[in-house]
Amino acid sequence: MTAMNDPRPFAAVLSEWMERNGFSSHYAAAKRLGLSHHSVIGRWLDGGAVSREIAERALLDATDTPRQ
């Protein structure tokens, strides 16, 4: 399953992506995703709105470590 076709909320998909890719800090994950500030990751993990969710899911897939 990819982030694009994962039916779970974005927060769950992002959390799993961070764990799988070894990102223990919001800063490192934000940098990898090209976000302007690490606080965005925190808001998303807390269930905050993702205005471009489809694009962000595609980016998670594009930067993901291959799943086992």
C-alpha positions in Angstrom: 0.0 0.0 0.0 1.2 3.5 -0.8 0.5 6.8 0.9 -1.7 7.7 -2.1 -4.1 4.7 -1.6 -3.8 4.3 2.2 -7.4 5.0 3.6 -6.1 6.0 7.0 -6.0 9.7 8.1 -3.0 11.6 6.9 -1.6 11.8 10.5 -1.3 8.0 10.7 0.3 7.7 7.2 2.8 10.5 8.1 3.7 8.9 11.4 4.4 5.6 9.8 6.4 7.2 7.0 8.5 9.1 9.6 9.2 5.9 11.5 10.0 3.8 8.4 12.4 6.5 7.2 14.1 7.0 10.5 12.9 10.6 11.2 12.6 11.0 15.0 12.4 14.8 14.7 9.8 17.0 13.1 12.7 19.2 11.8 14.3 16.4 9.8 11.0 15.3 8.3 10.1 18.8 7.4 13.4 19.3 5.7 13.0 16.1 3.7 9.5 17.2 2.5 10.7 20.7 1.7 8.4 22.4 4.2 9.1 25.9 5.4 8.8 25.1 9.1 8.9 22.0 11.2 5.8 23.0 13.2 3.7 22.0 10.1 4.7 18.3 10.8 3.5 18.7 14.4 0.2 20.1 13.4 -0.4 17.3 10.8 0.6 14.6 13.3 -2.0 16.2 15.7 -4.7 15.8 13.1 -4.6 19.3 11.7 -5.9 20.1 8.2 -3.6 19.3 5.3 -4.6 21.8 2.5 -2.8 19.9 -0.2 -3.2 16.3 1.1 -3.0 14.6 -2.3 0.2 16.4 -3.1 1.7 15.6 0.3 0.8 11.9 0.0 2.4 11.8 -3.4 5.5 13.4 -1.9 5.6 10.8 0.9 5.6 8.1 -1.8 8.3 9.8 -3.8 10.6 10.1 -0.8 9.8 6.8 0.9 12.1 4.0 1.8 10.9 0.9 0.0 8.5 -1.1 2.1 9.4 -4.6 3.2 
